[in-house]
Each structure stands twice: as C-alpha cells, then as structure tokens.
C-alpha cells in the first residue's frame, strides 16, 4: 500500500509541477541564526537569546538534506568553494551532496543541543536525555588501526565536570578522570 500511495503522490506532484511550470529546487543554502554567539554576548537578554533560535532554517536544511539524491544543501561557508567549483563543472556530485547532507544533520543536531543545553543550564535541569556536541580539533597521524581514525575533540570541560558533580556527586578530580577515560574510548 505504501508504494502505491507514494506512486500516486509522485505522479500527482510531477503533473502539478509540469502544469504550473514550477522549477525543482536543487540547491539550498541556509545560514542559521547565531544562537551560540548570542548566548555568549555580555548582558544579553533572554528575549534576544530566544529570538536567535532559528526555526525555519533547520527545517529547510533537514528537508533538503533528506533529499540529497536530488538536492545539494549548504550550511557552512567553508563549503561554498567546492559547491561553486562543482557547479562550474556541470553539477554537484552525488558524493558531495551526500557529504553535505551528513554535515547538515550534524550541524542541526549540534544547534539543537546548544539550545537544549542552554535551557537545561539556565533552569538547572537534568534532562532524561543529555545531548552533547563536540568540535573536531584535529586528527591523529599515529596510533591508528587501518580501519579506524583517531580524532581529538574539544568541549567545555567545566560544564561536563559540573554535570558530573551534579549527577554523581563526585569530586572534580574524579569527574576529570571519568571524562578523560571517555575520551580515550572514542
């Protein structure tokens, strides 16, 4: 039944697009509101912080990324050159569209985590599901098995230590040890 319904919808969509001379979207470029930068500003009001929670941007990015077979989606200025280069070569490759889509899902997940963590911290909540986001700092040249990559990520150790203390009532030293061991496992 699902295939039948999908085919009916697809045929209707194709017909509707043709009848109305609608062009397909094959490139979406969205820069999200600067939520994290806004939170870090000195003396910022909660009203301004909330105003900098992007709603439409993540939705457009996710819907475009979901359709990476036909749509390229860009959310990082560092990807503009590769996209422009491939467009000049005749079109954005499947590999690039897929890589950009994966980057979008990572970006929107990190964005949502920053928002949730802001409110958790502000309201002193311990969520049932804690989402943390790390920035890749470097990759290591040695100590790798051929099928693995070792990466170095940086995150706000103080926040993790505070969370560790709050959840488990551990000392700061014990929390650092736990976090260090977690890093070694990944």
C-alpha positions, 0 to 999 in steps of 0.5 A: 500500500505504501508504494502505491500511495507514494506512486500516486503522490509522485505522479500527482506532484510531477503533473502539478509541477509540469502544469504550473511550470514550477522549477525543482529546487536543487540547491539550498543554502541556509545560514542559521541564526547565531544562537551560540554567539548570542548566548555568549554576548555580555548582558544579553537578554533572554528575549534576544537569546530566544529570538536567535533560535532559528526555526525555519532554517533547520527545517529547510536544511533537514528537508533538503538534506533528506533529499540529497539524491536530488538536492545539494544543501549548504550550511557552512561557508567553508563549503561554498568553494567546492559547491561553486567549483562543482557547479562550474563543472556541470553539477554537484556530485552525488558524493558531495551532496551526500557529504553535505547532507551528513554535515547538515544533520550534524550541524542541526543536531549540534544547534539543537543541543546548544539550545537544549543545553542552554535551557537545561543550564539556565533552569538547572535541569537534568534532562532524561536525555543529555545531548552533547556536541563536540568540535573536531580539533584535529586528527591523529597521524599515529596510533591508528588501526587501518580501519579506524581514525583517531580524532581529538575533540574539544568541549567545555570541560567545566560544564561536563565536570559540573554535570558530573558533580551534579549527577554523581556527586563526585569530586572534580578530580574524579569527574576529570578522570571519568571524562578523560577515560571517555575520551580515550574510548572514542 
